[in-house]
Amino acid sequence: MSVCDTPISCTTLSAGSTRPSRPFHSSSAPRRLSVRANRNFSYEDVHVKGAEAIASLAAQAGVDRFVHVSHLNAAHDSPSAFYRTKAAGEERVKEAFPNATIIRPSIMFGYEDRLLNNVAFWPIWWKLNHMRTKVRPVHALDVAQALANVIQIPSMPGTFSLPGPSEMTYEYLLTLVSTVTLNPVSPAPILPKSVALALAKLAQRVWWPALSPDEVVRRYIDDADVPGDWDKFGITPDEIEEHAITYLRRYRSA
């Protein structure tokens, strides 16, 4: 069974026999976690309380396997509320379900993604930090295969990182998208961080999804420099260049 609230949080359950029930903790998180994920829920609601509730209910129901999808950059001391609450959610999950498998993928690319499609459509937001931010994009299908494979393993408690095979800058991504789509690199200016934050705050007034202030903060954070655990899942992740044309063809100028 798979439970995905939003693109922000996803938890996978595997039914089994028995497990002692564990209480659900409703304690409040630090105030700084209360940043909005959308108009209805905060990051704390989704990443912390939501993950804890699902893990607690799974334990009480006797589920024998629990797989929680977090993020490669989850960290309690991150300047991003998104990443801080991802780390807090991991701790709550482990408290409620000690044998949980926690998966940490990096930013993913694929159909209707928020990476390649976003770079092609909104290049100005990927010029932040003078395009120097380093990321390790991973194919969504590789992460999906890892999640499918983990269910076949009898027991796999712990935290596992699934970064892409290569590190690259935003400048490289903009050049890649330009090359694949046959469009020149966008002449959009490089916005100062203060201006980008102000525009992102104003954008929250529109009814459609828009870049949030916390996303601006994340555009200045490099992906964690940690080794991948792909071998534990029997997978060799693909490079982004192998699939870019599949997801960017519709943006071609000719």
Secondary structure as UniProt FT lines:
FT   STRAND          2..6
FT   TURN            7..8
FT   STRAND          9..14
FT   HELIX           31..33
FT   HELIX           44..50
FT   HELIX           51..60
FT   TURN            61..62
FT   STRAND          65..69
FT   TURN            72..73
FT   TURN            76..77
FT   HELIX           81..96
FT   TURN            98..99
FT   STRAND          101..105
FT   STRAND          108..109
FT   TURN            111..112
FT   HELIX           116..121
FT   HELIX           123..126
FT   HELIX           128..131
FT   STRAND          134..135
FT   STRAND          138..139
FT   HELIX           140..150
FT   TURN            151..152
FT   STRAND          158..162
FT   STRAND          168..169
FT   HELIX           170..181
FT   HELIX           193..203
FT   TURN            204..205
FT   HELIX           213..218
FT   TURN            219..220
FT   HELIX           230..233
FT   HELIX           240..242
FT   HELIX           244..248
FT   HELIX           249..251
//
